[in-house]
Amino acid sequence: MTNEIETWTQDEESGFFEYLDDLRESGITNMYGAAPYLMGAFWIEDGKMAQAVLSKWMRTFGKRHPR
């Protein structure tokens, strides 16, 4: 459980997660360093928000991509 306050909509989250999935598949970066890519792709100015999105993407990856 985290103390992150989600300030994004479900539609935004879907876009963020799709982007992060594609970024992961591309192999361009280690996903621990993906926040700056997320910030650039979506014009997110708040690094803490980008880290929160990335953290949620990581925590929920297995549920969204079952083996």
C-alpha positions in Angstrom: 0.0 0.0 0.0 1.2 3.5 -0.8 0.4 7.0 0.3 0.2 8.3 -3.3 -2.7 10.5 -4.2 -3.7 9.8 -7.8 -4.4 13.1 -9.5 -5.0 11.6 -12.9 -8.1 10.2 -14.6 -8.7 6.6 -15.5 -8.4 7.5 -19.2 -5.1 9.2 -18.5 -3.9 6.2 -16.6 -4.8 3.9 -19.5 -2.7 6.1 -21.8 0.2 6.2 -19.3 0.2 2.5 -18.9 0.0 1.8 -22.6 2.9 4.1 -23.2 4.9 2.5 -20.4 4.1 -1.0 -21.8 5.4 0.1 -25.2 8.5 1.7 -23.7 9.3 -1.5 -21.9 8.8 -3.6 -25.1 11.1 -1.2 -27.0 14.0 -1.8 -24.6 15.1 1.9 -24.8 15.4 2.2 -21.1 15.4 0.3 -17.8 12.0 0.9 -16.5 13.3 2.3 -13.2 14.5 5.2 -15.3 11.3 5.7 -17.2 9.8 8.7 -15.4 11.6 11.3 -17.6 10.3 9.5 -20.7 6.8 9.6 -19.2 7.2 13.3 -18.4 8.3 14.1 -21.9 5.6 12.1 -23.6 2.7 13.5 -21.6 4.1 16.9 -20.7 3.9 16.0 -17.0 5.8 18.7 -15.1 5.7 17.1 -11.7 8.4 14.5 -11.2 6.6 13.1 -8.2 3.5 12.5 -10.3 5.5 10.7 -12.9 7.1 8.6 -10.2 3.7 7.8 -8.8 2.3 6.7 -12.2 5.4 4.6 -12.8 5.2 3.0 -9.3 1.5 2.1 -9.9 2.4 0.7 -13.4 5.1 -1.5 -11.8 2.8 -2.7 -8.9 0.0 -3.6 -11.2 2.0 -5.0 -14.1 1.4 -8.7 -13.2 -2.3 -8.2 -12.9 -2.5 -6.5 -16.3 -0.1 -9.0 -18.0 -0.7 -12.4 -16.5 1.5 -15.2 -17.7 
